[in-house]
Amino acid sequence: MRVLVTIPHVFNPQGGGGYASLSPDPQPRIQGLSQCLQALHEVYDSRSQFYFQYTHQLHTFSANRQSSAQLSIVICTTQGLHLLDKLPVDPQLYRHRETLCHPMFLGFECHQVLKEHLGLYDYYCYLEDDIILRDADFFKKLRWFNAQIGDRAVLQPNRYERIRDRQGTKKFYIDPELEFKTGKRDNFAHYFNDNLVLTGKVMGEPVTIKRAENPHSGCFFLNRPQMEFWAQQPYFLDRDARFFGPLESAATLGIARTFRVYKPAPQNANFLEVQHFGDGWSRKIKNVKFW
């Protein structure tokens, strides 16, 4: 399996806050992107997984060949606003693509990279630079889902954070369901809230998947036919930023306009999930209204 991963990465200490990429502290961005890259190679790269066997002397052999992937990772940056030279990661693990676009619209440059590689990969992926994948069966689950329901639907992962306190570690899924009933977001309602629920079994265990009322996960994963179909749409690369803003729209709006978007239901939220580095969103939501 060949997988192309595109990652938009910006760090602007003069950005004035609002997003972690605009904070004056570079360390969370360095740690988040480093863990993102390291996890991709550790979990999926067939060249990075081995086991030991002793026959008169110790030997190493490749492991997990049936579930591993050949990864190509492209990190898109703009105007020199990045931290790639400070990462504790081998630069050979990724390719760097520099652009001149507005920093908030960098995600759409990743879409361009995906289009340029049509027909060459089995999966086309977009990850914000603080998204961490740890599930070795992630792409198997995507294949299972599309085998059941077809390629006009996309299964998005649930995004979580961990908070550590005196009571231990708590895990929170950070993308609350949205209501598109009134106000300026009326024109998005038909994308997300038709309330379809799917049930099935995986390895004998029941799994419930529902139409996503909040399709945002900070990432997306499309197989080859899906990527080709999306790239053919007249709105592809139109840089529409109506879904909260350009950062969120790059991760979400295009696929939501093109496919039926689903997520695992809360009772089995971890069937497909990704980690969001840090605990900033969990604490922000807690302090606002949802706790």
Backbone bond lengths (Angstrom), bond angles and torsions (degrees), N, CA, C in turn:
res aa  C-N    CA-C-N  psi(-1)  N-CA   C-N-CA  omega(-1)  CA-C   N-CA-C  phi
1 M - - - 1.465 - - 1.524 109.03 -
2 R 1.303 115.97 129.99 1.466 122.36 178.58 1.531 108.66 -106.43
3 V 1.327 115.61 129.94 1.467 121.40 -174.12 1.524 109.17 -128.56
4 L 1.319 115.91 127.27 1.462 122.44 173.93 1.524 108.81 -104.29
5 V 1.317 116.37 124.88 1.465 122.57 179.74 1.522 108.59 -117.64
6 T 1.319 116.73 125.83 1.464 121.53 175.14 1.522 109.15 -112.68
7 I 1.324 115.74 138.94 1.463 121.90 -175.48 1.529 108.77 -133.90
8 P 1.330 118.97 118.75 1.462 120.15 171.79 1.525 109.45 -82.34
9 H 1.302 117.12 132.21 1.466 120.48 -177.61 1.524 109.67 -136.01
10 V 1.327 115.04 121.90 1.465 122.53 178.43 1.522 108.32 -134.76
11 F 1.311 115.98 139.40 1.460 119.94 166.40 1.517 108.20 -138.53
12 N 1.312 115.35 120.14 1.466 121.70 -178.80 1.525 108.36 -133.03
13 P 1.344 118.56 96.36 1.473 120.41 -176.86 1.520 113.42 -65.07
14 Q 1.326 116.97 -12.87 1.466 120.74 177.57 1.521 111.91 -97.64
15 G 1.328 116.80 12.25 1.454 120.51 -172.76 1.509 115.42 -75.43
16 G 1.319 117.74 -17.41 1.456 119.44 175.30 1.503 115.43 89.88
17 G 1.348 119.20 13.92 1.456 120.89 176.78 1.507 112.59 80.86
18 G 1.339 116.24 -163.63 1.446 122.15 -176.75 1.512 112.00 92.72
19 Y 1.322 117.52 -48.29 1.453 124.29 172.45 1.528 107.93 -123.03
20 A 1.344 116.12 153.86 1.461 119.37 -179.19 1.523 111.99 -61.57
21 S 1.338 116.52 -29.02 1.461 119.79 179.29 1.521 112.61 -70.22
22 L 1.325 117.81 -10.99 1.461 122.05 -179.83 1.528 111.55 -108.48
23 S 1.321 116.80 11.39 1.459 121.86 -179.91 1.521 110.43 -82.02
24 P 1.331 118.48 152.87 1.468 119.61 177.40 1.526 113.44 -73.41
25 D 1.333 118.94 -13.65 1.458 122.35 -177.15 1.524 109.97 -94.11
26 P 1.334 119.60 114.99 1.457 120.53 -177.97 1.523 114.59 -79.50
27 Q 1.323 118.87 -18.50 1.456 120.34 -171.04 1.528 114.22 -60.34
28 P 1.335 120.27 -44.28 1.472 118.06 177.59 1.523 112.87 -60.15
29 R 1.332 117.86 -34.94 1.461 119.42 178.83 1.521 110.95 -70.49
30 I 1.329 116.81 -39.25 1.467 120.31 177.86 1.522 110.05 -64.02
31 Q 1.315 117.64 -46.25 1.459 121.19 -178.28 1.521 111.28 -66.76
32 G 1.332 116.37 -43.32 1.462 119.73 -177.66 1.515 112.23 -62.93
33 L 1.336 117.25 -48.60 1.456 120.27 -179.23 1.525 111.15 -68.31
34 S 1.318 117.83 -36.98 1.463 120.51 178.62 1.525 110.33 -62.47
35 Q 1.325 116.74 -45.78 1.460 119.28 179.25 1.521 111.57 -66.14
36 C 1.323 116.98 -36.15 1.462 121.22 176.21 1.519 110.63 -57.58
37 L 1.336 116.86 -50.59 1.461 121.75 -177.55 1.528 111.58 -68.41
38 Q 1.321 116.64 -44.45 1.458 120.18 -177.94 1.522 111.31 -63.02
39 A 1.327 116.99 -41.87 1.465 119.69 -179.32 1.525 111.19 -65.85
40 L 1.316 117.72 -40.56 1.463 120.03 178.90 1.524 110.98 -56.62
41 H 1.322 116.95 -46.56 1.461 119.74 -177.92 1.526 111.85 -73.62
42 E 1.328 117.10 -39.64 1.456 120.02 -178.88 1.528 112.04 -65.66
43 V 1.327 116.93 -37.69 1.461 120.70 -173.02 1.519 112.47 -89.47
44 Y 1.342 118.25 -34.49 1.467 120.16 -169.62 1.527 115.21 -118.55
45 D 1.307 119.26 -24.20 1.461 120.16 -171.70 1.524 110.44 -76.46
46 S 1.327 117.19 120.28 1.460 122.11 -177.63 1.522 112.21 -65.46
47 R 1.321 117.42 -17.98 1.455 120.49 -179.55 1.522 112.68 -87.13
48 S 1.337 117.65 -0.72 1.460 120.85 -173.03 1.521 113.20 -118.87
49 Q 1.336 118.94 11.54 1.456 121.07 -173.16 1.534 109.95 -128.89
50 F 1.351 115.43 128.52 1.456 120.72 -173.05 1.524 110.17 -142.31
51 Y 1.322 115.93 162.87 1.451 121.34 168.94 1.526 108.45 -135.10
52 F 1.356 115.24 158.64 1.456 121.45 -179.15 1.526 110.26 -97.76
53 Q 1.305 115.56 146.13 1.461 121.65 172.55 1.527 108.22 -143.28
54 Y 1.323 114.26 134.31 1.460 118.35 -177.68 1.518 109.97 -108.71
55 T 1.312 117.66 116.22 1.461 124.65 172.02 1.519 107.17 -136.13
56 H 1.361 114.84 91.03 1.458 122.91 -174.75 1.538 111.92 70.45
57 Q 1.290 117.06 -33.52 1.458 121.51 171.38 1.528 108.54 -149.46
58 L 1.318 116.11 164.95 1.457 120.77 -174.54 1.519 111.07 -80.51
59 H 1.340 116.32 131.12 1.460 122.30 177.77 1.524 108.85 -124.30
60 T 1.322 115.63 155.76 1.467 121.05 172.04 1.521 109.26 -117.68
61 F 1.342 115.06 141.96 1.451 122.00 -179.54 1.524 108.93 -133.72
62 S 1.296 115.39 154.20 1.465 120.20 178.02 1.519 110.43 -64.53
63 A 1.344 115.93 140.37 1.468 122.33 -179.53 1.526 110.20 -118.08
64 N 1.316 114.56 158.30 1.469 122.88 171.38 1.523 112.97 59.76
65 R 1.312 117.14 36.62 1.460 119.09 -178.70 1.519 112.40 -63.44
66 Q 1.326 117.32 -32.34 1.462 119.60 -176.68 1.524 112.66 -71.26
67 S 1.324 117.82 -24.97 1.468 120.04 -175.73 1.521 113.00 -114.37
68 S 1.324 118.40 -0.75 1.459 120.07 -176.97 1.526 110.59 -87.76
69 A 1.305 115.17 176.65 1.467 120.74 -174.86 1.520 109.91 -142.10
70 Q 1.313 114.66 157.88 1.459 120.97 168.58 1.528 107.32 -92.31
71 L 1.312 115.61 112.92 1.461 121.16 -173.36 1.518 111.52 -96.49
72 S 1.313 115.14 139.14 1.464 122.49 165.48 1.523 106.44 -125.05
73 I 1.310 116.60 121.95 1.463 121.69 -177.11 1.522 108.83 -117.68
74 V 1.332 115.55 126.60 1.454 121.64 178.11 1.524 108.00 -119.40
75 I 1.327 116.53 121.35 1.466 121.49 176.47 1.520 108.15 -101.94
76 C 1.318 115.57 120.50 1.463 121.29 179.41 1.528 109.61 -96.45
77 T 1.318 116.36 131.48 1.460 122.06 176.42 1.521 108.59 -128.93
78 T 1.324 116.10 174.91 1.465 119.54 179.90 1.517 110.86 -146.84
79 Q 1.293 115.81 139.49 1.466 124.26 171.17 1.531 113.65 54.14
80 G 1.319 117.08 27.79 1.460 120.44 179.07 1.512 115.21 73.62
81 L 1.343 117.97 8.81 1.462 121.89 -176.85 1.531 109.75 -89.55
82 H 1.324 115.76 76.22 1.468 118.53 -177.40 1.526 109.65 -154.09
83 L 1.343 114.90 173.61 1.457 122.42 -177.72 1.524 111.74 -123.67
84 L 1.310 118.17 21.91 1.455 120.58 -174.43 1.523 112.09 -60.55
85 D 1.324 117.43 -33.59 1.462 119.81 -178.55 1.521 112.42 -73.56
86 K 1.326 117.45 -7.51 1.466 121.37 -179.96 1.528 112.55 -107.12
87 L 1.324 118.42 -0.12 1.458 120.76 -177.75 1.529 110.80 -73.81
88 P 1.340 117.55 137.46 1.466 120.60 173.74 1.526 110.73 -83.17
89 V 1.312 115.53 49.75 1.463 123.03 -174.03 1.521 108.07 -135.09
90 D 1.314 117.33 140.28 1.454 122.10 178.12 1.530 109.62 -61.92
91 P 1.325 120.05 122.70 1.472 121.53 179.70 1.529 113.51 -60.13
92 Q 1.317 117.68 -18.16 1.458 120.21 178.89 1.515 112.42 -73.08
93 L 1.322 117.59 -8.88 1.466 121.03 179.22 1.524 112.35 -78.52
94 Y 1.322 118.17 -7.92 1.458 121.44 -178.37 1.515 109.76 -151.72
95 R 1.337 115.56 166.65 1.460 122.46 171.10 1.526 108.94 -109.61
96 H 1.294 116.06 143.24 1.463 121.73 -178.09 1.523 108.86 -105.24
97 R 1.344 115.44 126.19 1.466 120.68 176.07 1.529 108.69 -118.69
98 E 1.305 116.22 110.85 1.471 121.90 179.69 1.518 109.60 -89.82
99 T 1.342 116.62 139.06 1.457 122.14 178.61 1.523 108.93 -131.62
100 L 1.325 115.29 179.60 1.459 121.36 178.73 1.530 111.99 -121.54
101 C 1.318 117.21 15.31 1.464 120.19 -175.46 1.527 110.91 -73.17
102 H 1.325 115.46 169.43 1.459 120.64 172.44 1.530 108.29 -63.20
103 P 1.332 118.69 135.72 1.467 120.20 -175.78 1.528 114.26 -54.50
104 M 1.311 118.16 -35.99 1.457 120.48 -177.98 1.526 112.69 -69.07
105 F 1.326 117.07 -18.17 1.462 121.19 -177.44 1.529 112.48 -105.97
106 L 1.310 116.75 16.56 1.456 120.28 -176.02 1.528 112.42 -64.03
107 G 1.323 117.24 -30.99 1.457 119.63 179.86 1.517 113.53 -57.74
108 F 1.329 116.41 -31.82 1.464 119.35 179.83 1.527 111.39 -71.58
109 E 1.324 117.55 -24.43 1.459 119.65 173.17 1.520 110.57 -66.72
110 C 1.325 116.51 -32.25 1.470 120.37 174.18 1.525 110.64 -64.18
111 H 1.332 117.54 -38.11 1.464 120.36 176.43 1.525 110.17 -59.65
112 Q 1.322 116.78 -39.26 1.454 120.51 178.59 1.527 111.12 -62.43
113 V 1.325 116.60 -41.37 1.468 120.56 177.71 1.525 110.33 -61.92
114 L 1.311 117.28 -43.22 1.462 120.30 178.62 1.526 110.94 -59.79
115 K 1.315 116.54 -43.68 1.469 120.09 -179.64 1.523 111.50 -64.26
116 E 1.312 117.62 -38.70 1.463 121.01 -178.79 1.523 112.81 -63.11
117 H 1.323 117.47 -18.96 1.457 121.53 -176.84 1.528 112.72 -111.24
118 L 1.325 116.77 23.24 1.464 119.98 178.06 1.528 110.41 -57.22
119 G 1.332 114.11 137.68 1.455 120.49 176.82 1.510 115.52 85.46
120 L 1.324 117.78 -4.58 1.462 120.77 -175.08 1.520 113.69 -103.48
121 Y 1.346 117.29 -14.58 1.458 120.86 -174.31 1.524 110.49 -131.12
122 D 1.327 114.72 159.20 1.464 120.85 176.41 1.523 111.61 -86.21
123 Y 1.355 116.42 -31.91 1.458 120.70 176.93 1.530 109.49 -133.85
124 Y 1.335 114.07 142.86 1.464 123.08 179.74 1.532 106.79 -120.90
125 C 1.328 115.99 119.68 1.460 120.62 -168.29 1.524 111.29 -125.29
126 Y 1.309 113.94 149.88 1.462 122.43 176.48 1.519 106.76 -130.19
127 L 1.335 116.97 125.50 1.459 121.53 178.21 1.510 109.43 -129.61
128 E 1.318 117.80 128.29 1.451 118.80 164.88 1.521 108.11 -61.65
129 D 1.330 117.52 156.27 1.459 120.29 -166.77 1.521 114.41 -76.90
130 D 1.325 118.35 9.79 1.464 121.49 175.12 1.529 111.48 -127.66
131 I 1.331 116.62 24.69 1.464 121.90 178.30 1.523 108.64 -101.07
132 I 1.338 116.37 131.29 1.460 122.06 -174.09 1.526 109.17 -123.11
133 L 1.331 116.62 124.45 1.459 122.82 177.66 1.522 109.39 -100.43
134 R 1.334 116.41 132.55 1.462 120.54 -178.70 1.525 112.86 -129.52
135 D 1.310 119.00 2.14 1.457 123.06 -174.75 1.522 109.77 -98.25
136 A 1.333 117.18 111.87 1.462 120.90 -179.23 1.524 112.33 -64.89
137 D 1.336 117.56 -22.23 1.465 121.95 -179.44 1.523 112.78 -96.78
138 F 1.315 117.25 13.35 1.467 121.55 -174.95 1.527 111.76 -53.62
139 F 1.309 118.28 -51.65 1.466 121.00 -176.12 1.529 111.50 -74.78
140 K 1.332 117.71 -27.15 1.462 119.84 173.07 1.530 110.43 -62.43
141 K 1.315 116.50 -40.66 1.455 120.69 179.57 1.519 111.20 -66.84
142 L 1.332 117.21 -38.72 1.460 119.70 176.01 1.531 110.51 -62.41
143 R 1.338 116.90 -43.81 1.468 120.10 179.17 1.518 110.76 -62.96
144 W 1.327 116.60 -41.42 1.464 120.26 178.25 1.530 110.48 -59.79
145 F 1.321 116.30 -46.66 1.464 120.58 -178.32 1.523 111.02 -60.15
146 N 1.321 117.56 -49.63 1.466 119.71 -176.93 1.519 111.99 -70.85
147 A 1.321 118.27 -26.24 1.462 120.07 173.75 1.519 110.86 -66.13
148 Q 1.333 116.98 -30.20 1.468 120.74 -179.11 1.521 112.31 -82.44
149 I 1.338 117.64 -37.53 1.460 120.17 -168.13 1.522 113.68 -120.78
150 G 1.330 117.92 -9.83 1.458 120.24 178.12 1.520 113.04 97.37
151 D 1.324 114.61 171.03 1.465 120.89 -173.70 1.518 114.18 -86.59
152 R 1.315 118.64 0.02 1.470 119.09 175.93 1.522 111.63 -87.53
153 A 1.317 116.40 5.64 1.467 122.00 175.42 1.516 109.09 -122.00
154 V 1.330 115.84 147.96 1.463 122.86 179.34 1.517 108.44 -124.27
155 L 1.319 115.20 133.26 1.466 120.54 174.75 1.525 108.76 -98.15
156 Q 1.328 115.46 115.99 1.452 122.04 178.04 1.527 109.73 -95.21
157 P 1.330 117.60 144.95 1.470 119.68 176.18 1.520 111.73 -78.41
158 N 1.317 115.43 155.24 1.454 120.48 167.83 1.524 109.01 -80.14
159 R 1.311 115.99 139.69 1.466 121.82 -176.06 1.531 108.72 -104.92
160 Y 1.342 116.25 130.50 1.463 119.52 -175.85 1.518 111.12 -129.84
161 E 1.335 113.74 161.84 1.462 122.82 170.69 1.521 108.08 -130.68
162 R 1.333 115.23 161.83 1.465 121.62 174.14 1.520 109.25 -115.91
163 I 1.342 115.14 135.11 1.458 121.69 172.98 1.526 108.10 -113.49
164 R 1.312 116.72 127.44 1.462 121.80 176.97 1.518 108.85 -106.89
165 D 1.354 115.45 126.36 1.456 120.69 177.52 1.525 108.51 -142.28
166 R 1.317 116.33 -166.17 1.466 120.32 -176.38 1.521 112.30 -64.90
167 Q 1.297 117.41 -25.71 1.457 121.28 -179.81 1.532 112.70 -86.46
168 G 1.332 116.64 1.84 1.460 119.59 -179.88 1.520 111.11 113.64
169 T 1.318 115.47 -153.70 1.455 121.85 -178.47 1.519 110.34 -107.01
170 K 1.317 115.82 131.21 1.457 121.74 177.49 1.523 108.61 -117.17
171 K 1.299 115.21 145.12 1.460 121.65 -178.45 1.521 108.39 -113.79
172 F 1.333 116.37 128.65 1.455 121.10 -177.87 1.526 109.96 -128.12
173 Y 1.330 115.31 133.70 1.460 120.99 172.37 1.523 107.15 -87.29
174 I 1.308 116.69 124.63 1.468 121.26 -158.99 1.521 114.77 -102.65
175 D 1.332 118.38 2.81 1.463 119.67 -179.02 1.519 109.52 -109.76
176 P 1.336 117.67 85.97 1.467 120.78 -176.99 1.516 111.28 -63.78
177 E 1.316 114.98 151.96 1.457 119.44 178.58 1.522 110.08 -63.47
178 L 1.324 114.95 147.31 1.453 121.93 -175.27 1.517 110.23 -109.95
179 E 1.313 115.59 154.13 1.462 121.28 174.01 1.516 108.65 -115.53
180 F 1.334 116.53 117.99 1.468 122.05 179.27 1.526 108.00 -106.72
181 K 1.321 115.92 72.23 1.461 119.73 -175.18 1.519 112.68 -116.00
182 T 1.308 116.73 -36.34 1.460 119.18 -176.64 1.516 109.48 -135.43
183 G 1.320 114.90 162.59 1.450 119.96 173.56 1.513 113.24 83.37
184 K 1.324 115.22 -161.46 1.459 121.45 -169.36 1.516 113.60 -70.01
185 R 1.341 119.39 -12.30 1.447 120.16 -177.33 1.521 112.78 -97.01
186 D 1.335 118.11 12.91 1.458 120.54 179.61 1.519 112.19 -53.57
187 N 1.327 117.76 -38.20 1.462 120.67 -173.65 1.520 112.81 -72.12
188 F 1.341 118.93 -2.72 1.448 120.85 175.89 1.529 112.77 -97.44
189 A 1.312 117.46 -12.01 1.464 120.10 -169.18 1.515 112.29 -56.54
190 H 1.332 118.33 -42.05 1.454 120.24 -174.10 1.526 112.58 -69.12
191 Y 1.323 118.12 -12.72 1.456 119.62 179.09 1.521 112.35 -75.30
192 F 1.339 118.00 -29.35 1.448 119.46 -162.02 1.530 116.56 -124.27
193 N 1.305 120.67 -25.62 1.463 118.78 -161.25 1.524 113.66 -117.06
194 D 1.340 117.53 46.18 1.456 118.09 175.69 1.523 111.78 -89.39
195 N 1.344 118.18 2.94 1.462 124.20 168.80 1.528 114.08 61.96
196 L 1.307 118.02 31.03 1.453 120.25 176.28 1.526 109.84 -77.44
197 V 1.335 116.12 138.75 1.459 122.41 179.84 1.514 108.45 -127.96
198 L 1.330 116.49 131.95 1.457 122.64 179.03 1.520 108.88 -116.17
199 T 1.321 116.28 141.75 1.456 121.09 176.16 1.520 109.12 -128.11
200 G 1.308 115.95 145.78 1.450 120.94 178.46 1.509 109.48 -161.17
201 K 1.323 116.12 -173.43 1.449 121.50 177.92 1.517 109.34 -129.04
202 V 1.318 114.61 137.18 1.455 122.12 175.53 1.517 107.23 -127.11
203 M 1.329 116.89 119.84 1.466 122.54 -175.99 1.524 111.02 52.63
204 G 1.332 115.25 38.27 1.453 121.69 176.49 1.508 115.76 82.41
205 E 1.323 117.80 -4.58 1.458 121.09 -178.68 1.523 110.50 -102.78
206 P 1.345 117.88 139.44 1.468 120.10 179.77 1.521 111.72 -69.44
207 V 1.323 115.71 142.02 1.459 122.37 178.07 1.521 107.52 -132.77
208 T 1.317 116.60 131.54 1.453 122.04 176.86 1.518 109.32 -113.93
209 I 1.316 115.13 129.65 1.461 122.03 -179.79 1.518 107.69 -126.88
210 K 1.323 117.45 134.48 1.452 121.23 -175.12 1.517 110.66 -126.71
211 R 1.327 114.16 157.62 1.463 119.41 175.25 1.525 108.54 -60.77
212 A 1.317 116.68 131.75 1.460 120.88 -173.54 1.522 110.70 -73.63
213 E 1.323 116.77 119.48 1.462 120.91 172.48 1.526 110.56 -80.55
214 N 1.322 116.37 -19.97 1.460 121.74 168.35 1.526 106.30 -129.71
215 P 1.316 118.56 102.75 1.460 120.73 -174.63 1.520 114.15 -78.79
216 H 1.327 117.92 -6.18 1.460 120.61 -172.88 1.523 110.85 -76.42
217 S 1.345 115.83 132.13 1.459 122.41 174.51 1.520 111.66 -135.79
218 G 1.316 117.67 2.57 1.451 120.55 -175.82 1.517 113.27 71.77
219 C 1.319 116.60 16.07 1.462 121.41 -176.41 1.529 108.53 -168.95
220 F 1.336 115.77 167.04 1.465 121.05 168.31 1.516 108.73 -155.42
221 F 1.340 115.89 160.42 1.456 123.31 -175.22 1.523 107.73 -141.67
222 L 1.329 116.82 113.46 1.452 122.05 -177.29 1.523 109.79 -119.01
223 N 1.344 115.99 138.39 1.455 117.95 172.95 1.530 109.60 -78.33
224 R 1.329 116.70 176.03 1.464 120.03 -173.13 1.531 112.49 -59.30
225 P 1.340 120.40 -49.69 1.477 118.68 178.79 1.526 113.07 -60.10
226 Q 1.325 117.26 -37.31 1.460 119.94 179.23 1.519 111.75 -65.72
227 M 1.319 116.90 -44.26 1.457 119.93 179.65 1.521 110.58 -63.48
228 E 1.311 117.12 -41.58 1.465 120.34 179.40 1.525 110.83 -64.45
229 F 1.321 117.14 -39.96 1.469 121.24 179.66 1.525 110.52 -65.14
230 W 1.330 117.27 -45.86 1.460 120.91 -179.31 1.529 110.97 -62.43
231 A 1.331 116.69 -42.84 1.464 120.36 -178.08 1.523 112.57 -64.71
232 Q 1.333 117.55 -19.73 1.460 121.45 178.89 1.521 113.38 -83.69
233 Q 1.331 117.72 -10.73 1.456 120.52 -175.89 1.532 110.48 -74.32
234 P 1.335 117.80 144.35 1.474 120.30 -176.47 1.521 113.61 -64.03
235 Y 1.329 118.03 -21.17 1.457 120.80 -179.00 1.526 112.58 -92.98
236 F 1.330 118.07 -1.44 1.459 119.07 178.93 1.529 109.81 -61.57
237 L 1.319 116.28 131.36 1.473 123.87 -178.35 1.529 113.15 65.28
238 D 1.343 117.68 23.28 1.470 118.65 175.04 1.529 112.14 -81.09
239 R 1.360 116.64 -4.55 1.461 123.44 177.22 1.532 112.32 59.49
240 D 1.310 115.46 33.31 1.459 121.45 174.16 1.529 108.23 -62.76
241 A 1.329 116.83 125.58 1.474 121.81 -174.73 1.516 112.05 -119.82
242 R 1.314 118.53 28.08 1.466 121.19 -173.96 1.522 114.14 -75.09
243 F 1.337 118.19 -19.06 1.464 119.93 -177.36 1.529 109.30 -83.07
244 F 1.307 116.85 83.85 1.456 126.35 -178.70 1.524 112.60 69.84
245 G 1.305 118.93 -44.02 1.457 122.03 -179.72 1.514 109.79 175.78
246 P 1.336 117.90 176.86 1.462 120.00 -176.12 1.520 113.93 -64.81
247 L 1.343 118.76 -34.18 1.461 120.34 179.49 1.520 111.01 -64.87
248 E 1.323 115.76 -48.85 1.462 120.01 -179.75 1.528 111.42 -68.46
249 S 1.326 116.55 -36.89 1.466 120.28 -178.77 1.520 111.58 -65.89
250 A 1.332 117.56 -38.94 1.463 119.96 179.62 1.517 111.09 -61.97
251 A 1.323 117.28 -34.23 1.459 120.94 -178.95 1.518 113.25 -82.79
252 T 1.340 117.68 -20.72 1.457 118.67 -163.77 1.519 115.52 -134.23
253 L 1.334 117.97 -45.14 1.457 119.43 -166.90 1.522 112.74 -63.90
254 G 1.319 117.80 -41.98 1.456 119.98 -177.68 1.508 113.03 -60.57
255 I 1.340 116.71 -45.34 1.468 117.90 -179.80 1.525 111.02 -71.75
256 A 1.343 117.07 -31.75 1.461 119.33 179.64 1.526 111.54 -69.95
257 R 1.325 117.98 -29.05 1.466 121.43 176.43 1.531 111.51 -75.78
258 T 1.314 116.80 -20.33 1.455 121.24 -170.00 1.520 113.26 -105.94
259 F 1.340 117.03 -34.26 1.455 121.66 -172.68 1.525 110.84 -127.60
260 R 1.318 115.49 163.05 1.464 121.29 168.34 1.528 106.75 -81.28
261 V 1.319 116.37 122.13 1.461 120.88 -172.92 1.524 110.10 -101.61
262 Y 1.335 115.90 129.13 1.457 122.95 179.77 1.515 109.90 -123.21
263 K 1.345 115.00 160.47 1.455 122.79 170.96 1.531 108.76 -141.18
264 P 1.340 117.70 155.24 1.465 119.30 171.84 1.525 110.52 -60.37
265 A 1.317 115.98 141.46 1.462 121.28 -179.53 1.528 110.63 -69.21
266 P 1.346 117.84 160.02 1.468 120.26 -176.47 1.518 114.34 -55.89
267 Q 1.348 118.25 -33.18 1.462 119.55 -177.93 1.521 112.81 -68.39
268 N 1.329 117.63 -17.17 1.465 121.17 173.29 1.531 109.20 -139.98
269 A 1.334 113.81 49.11 1.465 120.21 -175.59 1.517 112.41 -59.56
270 N 1.334 116.93 -29.58 1.461 119.49 -176.45 1.521 113.29 -84.04
271 F 1.331 117.82 7.04 1.461 119.04 175.05 1.529 110.43 -59.47
272 L 1.329 116.01 -40.05 1.462 121.15 174.30 1.516 106.87 -142.13
273 E 1.328 116.47 115.65 1.454 120.09 -173.98 1.529 110.24 -149.61
274 V 1.330 114.93 157.56 1.465 122.48 172.59 1.517 107.45 -133.24
275 Q 1.317 115.86 153.11 1.456 120.74 178.44 1.519 110.50 -94.99
276 H 1.317 116.07 135.87 1.459 122.66 170.87 1.522 107.45 -96.26
277 F 1.326 116.89 123.67 1.451 120.83 -174.64 1.527 110.95 -60.38
278 G 1.332 115.82 139.54 1.455 121.49 177.84 1.509 112.32 82.74
279 D 1.323 115.53 -165.99 1.463 120.73 179.06 1.523 111.73 -136.69
280 G 1.327 115.82 21.35 1.462 119.81 -174.38 1.514 114.39 -61.36
281 W 1.355 117.10 -43.58 1.449 119.15 -178.10 1.529 111.23 -69.80
282 S 1.334 117.47 -39.30 1.462 120.16 178.98 1.520 111.16 -59.13
283 R 1.310 116.08 -45.43 1.467 119.44 -178.78 1.525 111.24 -70.46
284 K 1.322 116.67 -35.00 1.454 119.80 178.25 1.544 110.52 -65.37
285 I 1.325 116.25 -46.36 1.474 120.21 178.96 1.513 110.34 -62.81
286 K 1.337 116.22 -42.22 1.462 120.39 179.02 1.517 110.98 -57.88
287 N 1.307 117.01 -44.72 1.460 121.12 -175.85 1.522 112.92 -73.73
288 V 1.354 116.54 -18.90 1.468 118.46 -176.93 1.522 111.11 -87.73
289 K 1.356 117.08 -65.20 1.469 115.42 -170.42 1.518 115.48 -162.30
290 F 1.329 120.61 -12.96 1.444 119.66 -166.25 1.520 114.73 -93.87
291 W 1.354 119.14 -11.71 1.465 120.08 -173.38 1.514 111.85 -70.41
